[in-house]
Every structure is written in C-alpha cells, then in structure tokens.
C-alpha cells in the first residue's frame, strides 16, 4: 500500500487527486489531505439545493462535486480528509466499517470514544465527527471521509443551510446531524499535525507492505489536468445536477418579485416571473432571455445586463433580480 500525504489545500486539485489514485495508480493507496474552505457535494445531488448560496459567495467557499455518492460536507483547514483505494476480486467492495477501523483505533488510543454507527458515520457521544462515501470503478473502490478536528462549526451549519422551499427535485438530500470536533473529546492536547502523523504512522505499521509515497511531477501534471478540465468547471459542479424546479420570492424597492424556474442539466428550460411590480413594456422578453441559460450567476448577470431593465421593472435592478434567482 502506498501512503501519501500531500500538502495541497486546493479543493479542486484534491478532489481530482481522489479520482487519480483510484483510476491511475495500480497499487492500493492510503492518503491524507486537507482542503481550504469548500463544500463537497455528492455525485447525485442538486448542488444549488445543498448550499447557502449567499453565504458561500460572501465567504468565498469553493463548491466541488465528487465522484462518490452520499451527502454534502463542509471542509476547512480544521479538517483531516482520508482516502483509501483497494482492489478486489469483484465490485462488491463497500465495507465502510472496515475502512474506518484504523481511524477509530487511533482516536480511541487518544482517549476519544469514537464509534462507527449507522451506515457510514463516525460518532462521539452521539455527535457526528466524520461522514464517509465510496465509489467503485471496475474491481477497485475509493473510500474517503472527512474528520472534523477543529473545524468552525458555525461555518459548517451556515454553508450547508438552505431554504427547502426553493427547490423541488428528486435528488438525494443531505440529512443534517449534530456535529462535534474531535479536539473537544481528547484526553490531552493533540494538534492537527500530530493527529495526521499518528494516523499515517498507524496505517504504515498495520497494513502489509505499506510504505510512503510522494506524487511525482508527472502525477501532479496529470492531476492538474483533471482538476482544470473537470473538477474546476461549472458544468461538473453545477451542471450535473438533476432536473429541479426552483421558486423564490423577494421584496424589492419596486414590489414583490417571484421567480419560478424549471432547470435541467444546469440550464433553465422555463422561466416565469410574478409579482406586484409595475412594468412599462412587460416582462416576456426577460423570461425568454432567461430560457436556455445556465442557472449560474455570471451567465445570468451577463444576459440581464443587456436588457432595458428600467422598462421591464420599475425600481427593480439587475442586482435585485439576481438575488431572486438564487
């Protein structure tokens, strides 16, 4: 087993790294890594329905879709993320408890009463410290998880908070659970760096043929290409969302404004606008202009800025219209 710790904190690069070790490194791998502020959404989720869009934008939080299923999770530099890849004789390789066992063993050795509970969670005193997800490719599995060590819990809840009225779809929804930081449950002070090293040492000592490995320059070049062409794109992170209906009403200086959208593959198929505003020339041109545009702020702002908004909506500008679109 190759044991990897890489120092990149770029969420797009790091999520690409998971796919790389699964599909392009033949040996089994164990990897530890950290992300700067990011929401990592499951492969089958509606991204916009999982995030607090205004907060994510204000805090400059990256949003990245991973290749595994499951729910959305918040990452920051107070987290430690771990990944295992393992080959098997068939595709039925998912054993969440097996892959989290070394993590539980280390935490228990440090005095935390960590346990595997439910289908994919690590818990302490009934509170979640880690979620796990998996993806199978041919006869190989990627199992990865995020350990809350000293994360900003307020950011976790704010970044993932969403108004359920806005979106109606059939995508898998994240189920909020009470969370806690591992650092609050250790018998003595342990730094994040010390825990990282302890986890790596434990895996090196317990897995047959485990040995350190550092990505080569060729590895890094291929991961960067995967990052740029897939994981850093709007199409992958937002456009892959399932079909959904969106509805939001906002109070503006020109009156109540209600937006209704039907979205498929990230593009608006139908837009209807209602409200008690006044219009000089009507709003059909605006509704038509929104059709077949990506449900993404830059694309929508660019489209709306070309229209004579003051004639379509009295005392309602582009910024207020954009606020109703997310």
C-alpha positions in Angstrom: 0.0 0.0 0.0 1.2 3.5 -0.9 0.8 6.0 1.9 0.5 9.6 0.7 0.3 12.9 2.4 0.2 15.9 0.1 0.2 19.5 1.2 -2.1 21.0 -1.4 -5.2 22.7 0.1 -6.8 23.4 -3.2 -10.2 21.7 -3.1 -10.5 21.2 -6.9 -7.0 19.7 -7.1 -7.6 17.5 -4.0 -10.9 16.0 -5.2 -9.2 15.3 -8.6 -6.5 13.5 -6.6 -9.0 11.0 -5.3 -10.1 10.1 -8.8 -6.4 9.9 -9.9 -5.4 7.4 -7.2 -8.5 5.3 -8.0 -8.1 5.1 -11.7 -4.4 5.7 -12.5 -2.3 4.2 -9.6 -2.4 0.4 -9.7 -1.4 -0.2 -6.1 -3.7 0.3 -3.2 -3.4 3.7 -1.5 -4.0 5.5 1.7 -3.9 9.3 1.5 -4.3 12.1 4.0 -5.0 15.7 2.9 -6.7 19.0 3.8 -8.9 21.4 1.9 -9.3 25.1 2.3 -12.9 26.2 2.7 -15.1 24.1 0.5 -18.5 22.3 0.2 -18.0 18.9 -1.4 -21.3 17.6 -2.8 -22.2 14.0 -3.7 -22.3 12.9 -7.3 -26.1 12.7 -7.4 -27.0 15.8 -5.6 -28.5 19.1 -6.8 -25.7 21.4 -5.9 -27.7 24.6 -5.5 -30.2 22.9 -3.3 -27.4 21.9 -0.8 -25.7 25.2 -0.3 -26.5 28.6 1.3 -25.6 30.4 -1.9 -25.3 33.9 -0.4 -23.1 32.7 2.4 -20.9 30.6 0.2 -20.4 33.5 -2.2 -19.7 36.0 0.6 -17.2 33.7 2.3 -15.6 32.7 -1.0 -16.2 29.0 -0.3 -15.4 26.6 -3.2 -18.1 24.2 -4.3 -16.9 20.9 -5.8 -18.7 17.7 -6.8 -17.0 14.4 -6.0 -17.4 11.1 -7.9 -18.9 9.3 -4.9 -22.5 9.4 -3.7 -23.8 10.5 -0.3 -24.4 13.9 1.1 -22.8 17.3 1.1 -20.0 18.0 3.6 -18.1 21.2 4.6 -14.3 21.2 4.6 -11.9 23.7 6.0 -8.3 23.6 7.3 -9.6 22.3 10.6 -10.5 19.0 8.9 -8.4 16.0 8.0 -9.5 14.1 5.0 -8.6 10.5 4.4 -8.9 8.2 1.3 -8.4 4.5 0.7 -8.2 2.7 -2.6 -8.3 -1.1 -2.7 -8.5 -3.7 -5.4 -10.8 -6.7 -5.0 -12.0 -9.8 -6.9 -15.4 -8.2 -7.6 -17.2 -4.9 -7.4 -18.8 -5.7 -4.0 -16.1 -4.0 -2.0 -18.0 -1.5 0.1 -17.3 -2.1 3.7 -17.4 1.3 5.4 -16.7 -0.1 8.9 -13.5 -1.8 7.6 -12.1 1.3 6.1 -12.8 3.5 9.1 -11.5 1.0 11.6 -7.9 2.4 11.7 -9.3 5.9 12.2 -11.4 4.7 15.2 -8.5 2.8 16.6 -6.3 5.9 16.6 -9.0 8.1 18.1 -9.7 5.6 20.8 -6.0 5.4 21.6 -6.1 9.2 22.2 -9.0 8.9 24.6 -11.9 9.7 22.4 -14.9 7.3 22.5 -15.2 7.2 18.7 -17.5 4.6 17.2 -18.8 3.6 13.8 -22.6 4.0 13.7 -25.3 3.7 11.2 -24.4 3.1 7.6 -21.5 5.5 7.2 -20.8 7.8 10.2 -18.2 8.1 12.8 -19.6 9.4 16.1 -18.5 10.6 19.5 -21.2 10.9 22.3 -24.0 10.7 19.7 -22.5 13.5 17.6 -21.0 13.1 14.1 -17.3 13.6 13.6 -17.0 12.1 10.1 -19.0 11.1 7.1 -17.8 8.6 4.6 -18.5 7.8 1.0 -17.4 5.3 -1.6 -17.1 4.9 -5.4 -16.4 1.7 -7.2 -14.5 1.7 -10.5 -14.2 -1.7 -12.2 -12.8 -4.0 -9.5 -11.5 -1.2 -7.3 -13.0 1.0 -4.6 -12.3 4.5 -3.4 -13.4 5.1 0.2 -13.0 8.5 1.6 -14.1 10.6 4.6 -13.7 13.9 6.3 -12.8 14.2 10.0 -13.9 17.2 11.9 -10.9 18.0 14.1 -11.0 21.8 14.8 -13.5 23.0 12.2 -15.5 26.2 12.6 -18.8 24.6 13.4 -20.8 27.8 12.6 -19.4 27.8 9.1 -20.4 24.1 8.8 -24.0 24.9 9.6 -24.2 28.2 7.7 -22.6 27.0 4.5 -25.0 24.0 4.2 -28.1 25.7 5.4 -30.7 26.0 2.6 -34.4 27.0 2.4 -36.2 23.8 1.4 -39.0 25.8 -0.2 -36.7 27.0 -3.0 -36.1 23.7 -4.7 -38.3 20.7 -5.6 -36.4 17.7 -7.1 -35.7 14.0 -6.8 -32.0 14.4 -5.9 -30.6 12.9 -2.7 -30.7 15.4 0.1 -28.2 15.7 2.9 -29.6 14.9 6.3 -28.4 17.4 8.9 -26.9 15.8 12.1 -25.4 17.3 15.2 -21.7 17.6 14.7 -18.7 18.0 17.0 -14.9 18.5 16.8 -12.6 15.6 17.7 -10.3 18.0 19.5 -13.0 18.6 22.1 -13.0 14.9 23.2 -9.3 14.1 23.5 -7.8 13.4 27.0 -4.9 15.7 26.3 -4.0 18.4 23.7 -3.1 17.0 20.3 -2.5 19.2 17.4 -4.0 18.6 13.9 -0.5 17.9 12.6 0.2 15.4 15.4 -3.1 13.6 14.7 -2.2 13.5 11.0 1.2 11.9 11.7 -0.3 9.4 14.2 -2.9 8.3 11.6 -0.2 7.9 9.0 2.1 6.0 11.3 -0.7 3.7 12.4 -1.5 2.7 8.8 2.2 2.3 7.9 2.5 0.0 10.9 -0.6 -2.1 10.4 -1.0 -2.6 6.7 1.2 -5.2 4.9 3.8 -3.6 2.5 2.7 -0.1 3.4 5.3 2.5 2.5 5.4 6.3 2.0 4.9 7.7 -1.5 5.1 11.2 -2.8 3.4 12.3 -6.1 5.9 12.6 -8.9 5.9 15.7 -11.1 4.2 13.6 -13.8 1.5 12.6 -11.3 1.0 16.3 -10.4 0.7 17.3 -14.0 -2.0 14.7 -14.7 -3.9 15.6 -11.6 -3.7 19.3 -12.5 -5.2 18.5 -16.0 -8.0 16.6 -14.4 -8.6 19.5 -12.0 -8.7 22.1 -14.7 -10.8 20.1 -17.2 -13.3 18.6 -14.8 -13.3 19.5 -11.2 -12.9 23.3 -11.5 -15.7 23.6 -14.1 -19.2 24.9 -13.6 -20.5 22.1 -15.9 -19.3 19.4 -13.5 -20.0 21.1 -10.2 -23.4 22.6 -11.0 -24.5 21.5 -14.5 -24.6 17.8 -13.5 -27.3 18.5 -11.0 -30.6 16.6 -11.5 -33.7 18.2 -13.0 -35.3 20.6 -10.5 -37.9 23.3 -10.0 -36.9 26.5 -8.3 -39.1 29.1 -6.7 -38.1 32.2 -4.7 -39.9 35.4 -3.7 -38.1 38.6 -2.6 -39.3 42.0 -1.5 -37.7 44.8 -3.6 -37.9 48.5 -3.9 -40.3 48.0 -6.8 -42.5 45.5 -5.1 -42.8 41.7 -4.6 -40.8 39.7 -7.2 -41.4 35.9 -7.5 -39.2 33.7 -9.7 -40.2 30.2 -10.9 -37.7 28.1 -12.9 -37.6 24.7 -14.4 -34.0 23.6 -14.7 -32.5 20.5 -16.4 -28.8 19.7 -16.8 -28.0 23.1 -15.2 -29.9 25.1 -17.8 -33.1 27.0 -17.4 -35.8 25.4 -19.6 -38.7 27.6 -18.5 -38.8 30.9 -16.5 -41.9 32.6 -15.1 -41.9 35.8 -13.2 -44.8 37.0 -11.0 -45.3 39.9 -8.5 -47.0 43.2 -7.8 -44.3 45.3 -9.6 -45.0 47.8 -12.4 -43.7 47.3 -16.0 -43.6 49.7 -18.9 -43.1 47.2 -21.7 -43.9 43.8 -20.0 -41.6 41.0 -18.9 -41.9 38.4 -21.6 -38.5 39.5 -23.1 -36.9 38.8 -19.7 -38.5 35.4 -19.3 -37.4 34.5 -22.9 -33.9 35.7 -22.3 -33.5 33.5 -19.2 -34.5 30.4 -21.2 -31.7 28.1 -22.2 -29.2 30.0 -19.9 -27.1 28.2 -17.3 -28.5 28.7 -13.8 -25.3 30.4 -12.8 -24.8 33.9 -11.7 -22.2 35.1 -14.2 -24.2 33.8 -17.2 -27.5 35.3 -15.9 -26.0 38.6 -15.0 -24.4 38.9 -18.4 -27.7 38.2 -20.1 -29.8 40.5 -17.9 -27.4 43.4 -18.2 -28.1 43.6 -21.9 -31.8 44.3 -21.3 -33.5 47.7 -20.6 -34.4 46.6 -17.0 -35.8 50.0 -16.1 -38.5 49.5 -18.7 -39.2 45.9 -17.7 -39.3 46.5 -13.9 -39.9 49.9 -12.3 -37.4 50.4 -9.4 -36.0 46.8 -9.7 -32.5 46.5 -10.9 -30.3 43.6 -12.1 -28.9 43.0 -8.6 -32.3 42.6 -7.1 -33.4 40.2 -9.9 -30.2 38.2 -9.4 -31.0 37.9 -5.7 -34.3 36.3 -6.6 -32.6 33.8 -8.9 -30.6 32.1 -6.1 
